[in-house]
Amino acid sequence: MTKYFTSSLLLTIIALMGIGLVQVYSSSYVFAIESYNDGLYFFKKQLIFSAVALIGMVIMVITPFDKIKKYSWMSWGVAVLLVIMTLIPGVGIKVGGAHRWIQLPFGFRIEPAEILKLSFVLLLATFVSRYKGFQAKRIVTWSLCVMIPLAIVLKQPDFGTFALVVAVGFGILFAFGLPWSAILASIAVAVPSFYFIVMSVAYRRERVLAFLDPWSEAHQKGFQVIQSMLSFHAGGLWGSGLGQGQGKLFFLPEAHTDFTLAVLGEEMGFIGLLVVMSLYGFLVFRCFQLSMKTKDPFKKALAVGFALTFGLTVAINAGMSMGLLPTKGMALPFLSYGGSSLIASCLMFGLMLNLENEIAESSRSQSKMAKILEKSFS
């Protein structure tokens, strides 16, 4: 099985998963004792998620790309069905005012939006590889197939996933030659639409206002981001030490999920943050690098889409934690507690490991052929 793995990409993934387990343990221990009388409650569940995620990654590594492409529509259909199920009473559950999860046995739950982000890239990669050029009729048809389930995501509500998927979609289409006229027309429609979607809903509008001036409501809407910034400040250059952070002691809301980066910043300092963000940056860079090395349009679009999805997710969570973006419930890949995000990330990079191995095999075959030809004519 080792032939399927190239060390730099795989080691980066394993390193982030290891850091994530430590992070879940550190950020959730006190909360888990108070809530479940078991300090290892979230850590043990994250271990199970990690095992499932690694199995999923291996499956993606050994699955041929023609099968991945063949079943991209099916994966999108499953993701859409799961998103719809979140709104069905008794199936979907409401947490923090949003219907984003489906309850599973033994206390586990799944967030279909994470699967939707992955399957969307697969679907769009199939589209750009199948059709050369952008005909208006096809774009409208495919847009409807995408926007209807995204409207359901917005209904949950999950504006972050909605905005992320739209941004990734435009990024892929732009990379594959979407005409500037279509891009400008889309921007002209998207900007006022996004403004209306945000400002017409009270809690979103309040988040934007709190982002612009968090200190005006320091004990209400600005509380989360202020506590997060205080945690980063307390960390300094080297941090207070693993497990020694104070922000997670019920000062910082959602310390083991949305704001786990603030806990990391306090305990591991700027140096720790720099290491983690460098690992994230390498994964994004590697995806773009693989997209340039492959000639297959489907695989090229897949790598670009995954780079954008992963990179924007990290940027949104980091920006929110640092007060550079309005607060938004979006997990930090590999580090936040939660199985849906972790499994989706491992499936994503399982496909990238698959592509990396395929490119390496092709390069070795070409090198062998060159040597054979050289010997033949010498």
N, C-alpha and C positions, 0 to 999 in steps of 0.2 A: 504493500500500500504506500510505502514511502516514496515511490516514484512519482506519485501524484502531487507531492508537495515540494515547493521551492522554499527554502528556509526563510528568507527575509520576510515574505508576506505572511507565512504561517506563524513564525515566531512573534511577529508583531501582534497578530490576532490573539495568540495564546498569552502574551504578556498583558494585553488589555483585559482579557478575561480574568487573569490572575489578580490584577490590580482591582478589577471590579468586585471580585469576591471579598477581598480585603476591605474594600470601600463599603460594601453592603454590611459586613460585620461591624465595622467601626461606626458607621452612621446610624445603624438601626438598633444597636444593642440595648440602649437605655429605653427607647420607645417600645421595643419588643417585650422587655421585662414588665413595663407598666401596662401594656395592652394585653399580652398573652402569657405573662408569668414565665416566659422562656426567652432569654436573651439571644438564643440562636435561632429563633423562629424564622426570621427572614433569610438568614444565612443558609439554613438547611434547605429551604425552598429554592434559593438561588442555585445551590449545588445541583438540585434535580433539574432545574432549567438548563444549567450549563451542560449536563450530560445529554439531555435531549437535543440541545443546540448543536453539540459536537457530532451527534449521530446524523442530524439533518445536514450538517456541513459535509460530512463524508459522502452522504448520498448524492449531494449536488456535485461533488468532485468526480464521482464515477459515472454520472449520468451523461450520455451523449447529448450534444447540443441540439441535434435534430429532434430528439424527443422533447427537450425543453421548449423548443420553438413550436413543435406540433401541439403541445398542451398548454400554450400560453393563454389561449382563449378560455380554456377550462379553469385555469388558475384564477383568471379575472372573474369568471362566473362564480366560483366558490367564494372569493373575497367579497363580491357584491352581496351574495346571499348571506354571508356572515354579518355584514354591515346592516342589512335589513333586519336580521334577527335581534340586533341590539335594541330595536324599538318595539319588539314584541313583549308584552307583559308576561312575566314569569320566566322568560328566557334571558332577555337583557337585564342588567342590573344598573342601578343608578348610584354613582359614586361621585361625590363632590359636585352635585348638580348636573352631571352629564351622563347620558346613556351610551357609554362607549365600550362596555364590557359584556361578555357572555359568561355566565356562571358555569363552572365545570365541577365534577365530583371532587371530594376530599379538600374542598376549600380553594381550589385553583380557579383561575379565570383567564379568559383570552381577550385581547384587544384587537378586533378585526382590522382597525385602521393600519396597524403595522403590516399586516398581510396585504392590505390594499396597496400600500406604497410599493411593496416588492412586485406584486403582480402587475401594477400599472406600468412599471419599467419594462417588464416582459412583453406586455401587450403593445406598447408603443414601439419597442424594438422590432417586433414582428411587422408592424405597420410600415416603418421606414425602410425595412429590408425587402418588403414585398412589393411596394409601389414606388416606382421611380417618378419623381416630380410630385407636385402637390396640386391636385385638382380640387376645386372648390367643393364639388359634390361629395368627394370622399372625406375631405376634412370635416364638413358639416356632419356627415353620418357618424364618423368616429368620435367627434366632439360630443354628440348626443349620447353615445354609448358610455362616454366617460363622465359627462356632467350630471347625468341623472343620479348615479350612485354618489357622486361628490355632493350633490344637493342633500342627500340623506346624511352624509358625514357632517354637513353644516347644520343639519337639524339636530344632531345628537346633544349638544353642539360641540364641534371640533374644528374651529376655524384654522388652527395651526396646520393640521393635516391637509385641509382644503387648500390653503395658500401654498403649502409645500409641494403638493402634487401638481398644481397649476404651474408653479415656477419650474419644476423639473420638466414638465411637458414642453413648455416653451423653450427651455434650454436644449432639449434633445432635438426638437424641430428646427431650432436655429442652427445647431451644429450640422444638421443634414440638409440645409439649404432652403429653409422656409423663406419665401420672398419678403423683402423689406416692407413692401406695401401691406402684406398680411400682418407683419409684426407691429407696424405702426398703428394699423386699424385695431388690432387686439389691445394694444396699450391704451388707445383712446377709449376703448370700452372698459378695460379692466380697472384703470385708475379710479374713475368715479364709482364703479361698482364696488370695489374694495372699500372705498371711503364710506359708501352707504351701508355696506354690510357691517362695518366696524362701528360707525357713529350712530347707527339706528338702534343698536342694542345697548341697554344701559350698562351692563357689567363690562362690555368691551370698551365702551366710551370711558368708563371710570378707570380702566386699566391704562388707557392711553394717557389720561390726565395725570394719573399717579406716576407714570413713567416720566412725564415731562417735569413734574415737581413732586417727588415722593415725600419730601419733608413737610408739605402742606397737610398731609394726612398720615403722619408718622405712625399713628397707632391703629390705622384702618387700612386703606388701600395701599399705602406706601410701606406697610410694615414688612412684607416679605422681602422686597428688594433692599430695604435699609438694613435688615438683619443679614442679608447675603453679603452686602458690601462691607459691613462690619466684620464679618467672618474672614473675608479676603484681607482686610486691613490687619486683622489680628495675626494672620499667618506670616506676614513679613516676607523675608527672603527665604528662610529655611523652615518655617512652620513651627508650630508648638509641639509637634511630635505625634506619631500615630496613636490614635485613641484619646488624645489630650484636648481635643477641640471642645469649646464651650457652646458654640452655636447650636449644635445638635441636641443640647439639653433643653429642648422645648422652646428655644428662642427662635430657631430657624424652622419654619414650616416645611413639611415634605423633605426632610433632610436626606432621606435614603432614596428619594425618587427624583423629583424635579430639580432640587437644589443640592444635589450631591457634590457638584463641582465646588460649591462654596465650602463644604466640609473638607474636601480635599485641599483646597487653597489654604484653609486655616491650619490644617494638621501637617501638610507637606510643603507649604509655602510656595513662593514664586517658582522655585526650582522644580518642585513636584509638578506644578501646573505646566511648566515648560516641557517637561519630559512627556507628560500625557498628551499635550496638544501636538507635540512633535510626532508621536506615534499616530495620532489621528491624521495629521498632515501627510505622513508617509502613505497611509492607506489610500487617501484621496489621490495623491500623486501617482501611486502604483496603478490605480484604476485608469487614470488618463493615459499613463504610459502604455498599458496593455491595449487600450483603444487605438493607439497609434501604430502598434505593432501588428495587429490583426487586419486582414483585408476583407474579412467577411462583414457585411453591413449589419447583420443581426448582432454579432458579438461586439462590434464596434459601438453600436447604439446601447447595448447592454452595459458595457463598461462606462460609457459616458453617463448613462442614467444612474448607475449605482454611485459613481463619484459625486454627482450632484445631490442625490438623495441623502447619502451619508454625510457629505460635507455640509449641506444646508442644515441638516438635523443637528449636527454638532454646533454649528455657528449660531443657530437659534437658541439652543439651550445655554450655551456659553454667554451669548449676548444678554439673554434674560437674567442669568445669574449675576452678571457684572453690571446690570443696570443700563445696558446699551440698547435693550429692546424691551417692549412691554412684557409683563409676565405672561407666560403661556405654559400650560401643562404639557410638556414634551420631554420624553425620557432622553437621557444622555446615553448613546449607544455603548454597550459593554459595562458601563459604570453604574448606571441607575438600577435599582431593584426592579425586577419584572421579567417575566418569561417571554412575552410577546416580542418586545424589542430585541432581546438577546437572541432568540431563535431566528427572527427575521434577518438580523445582522449576520448571523453565521450562515444562513442559507445564501445570502447575498455574496459573501466572500468565499463560500464554497464554490460558487460559479466562477468567481474570479480566479481561484486556485486551479479550477478545471481549465480555464482559458490559458492561464500561465503555463501549466503543464503542456497543453497542446502546442503552444507557441515554442516552448523549449524542445519538444519532440520534433517539431517541424524543422527547427534550426539544426538539431543534431542530424536529422536525415539529409538535409541539404549539405551539411559539412561532410558527411560520409560519401555522398554522391560526388562531391567536388574532388575528394581525395581519390576515389576510384577512377574518375575521368583523368585526373592528373597522372596517375600511374599508367593508365592506358596509353596516353600520348607521350609518355617520357621514354 
